[in-house]
């Protein structure tokens, strides 16, 4: 059996948000109970196989705390703590008071927060819980593999794995981001590579107020210049923007690859192998065009695992698609002109990269 479905977790999290932690013991939350069992005991389970009633509330609360840490900090994590009553001193606050405080973190009205940000927080918390469940299962599989846990750079031969948040990347000329076919940068408060790049590149005051949303501004200019503002571009299209504040870390360009096609009637995306191949081709073609415009010339490119997040692809599948496309582009490149990197901060994604290059033991 698999961990509970995302929509079941969302429903339980909404119930928990309304009832609060003080009423957790008396609230039936089958999906969260099942997820806590998977995370705590290590193995797929059904909703009927739940922690004992004595420990069930503690197991669910611990899972929720770990999920909020998994969100990666920032406004998203801080607002989630208030949303679920995990912030210090808010355990017994009514939902309205918690919502008001969470809205202040984003600087929006309580009603705006309730209609938009709160849905995002619940959705992303459910995603984080599922990631914890999957990571828990992987850790307990009989294997000599060891998932990386701390930021590090791993030389894997034909590629370098940068296992760290993108804000910690230094000295890579071009970072490639995965976007949807509308070339809309992810909301700045979300937990994704696109959002992290948007935050990292933005010019801000010492108080954190964004004064120049570099990526959003330049993508809008690109779409307007190409007559696609508000319209989708062809899957695999790549648009370049400045690196903003990341220039201080040696990053010179951000390439935005339109690989994610929204599914009708939902919040999920589809990514096809041919789209990945087209995006990789366009990344190299654009990099060759821009190479000599910089001094020294552009030399290094970092790719993400396309679709391994909300695209629904298994990391091993995403890695296979990516590397097949990269190898095809490099086949006739002698001598080799590009230093290639893969970036991720997900242990599961990193393990897929190690495995692909026959290095199951992270070092």
Secondary structure, 3 states (H helix, E strand, C coil): CCCCCHHHHHHHHHHHHHHCHHHCCCCCCHHHHHHHHHHHHHCCCCCCCCCCCCCHHHHHHHHHHHHHHHCCCHHHHHHHHHHCCCCCCCCCCCHHHHHHHHHHHHCCCHHHHHHHHHHHHHHHHHHHHHHHHHHHHHHHCCCCCECCCCCEEEECCCCEEEECCHHHCCCCCEEEEEEECCCCCCCCCCCCHHHHHHHHHCEECCCCCEEECHHHHHHHHHHHHCCCCCCCCCCCCEEEEECHHHHHHCCCEEEEEEEEEECCCCCCEECCHHHHHHHHHHHHHHHHHHHCCCCCCCCEEEECCCCCCCCCCCHHHHHHHHHHHHHHHHCCCCCCCCEEEEEECCHHHHHHHHHHCCCCECC
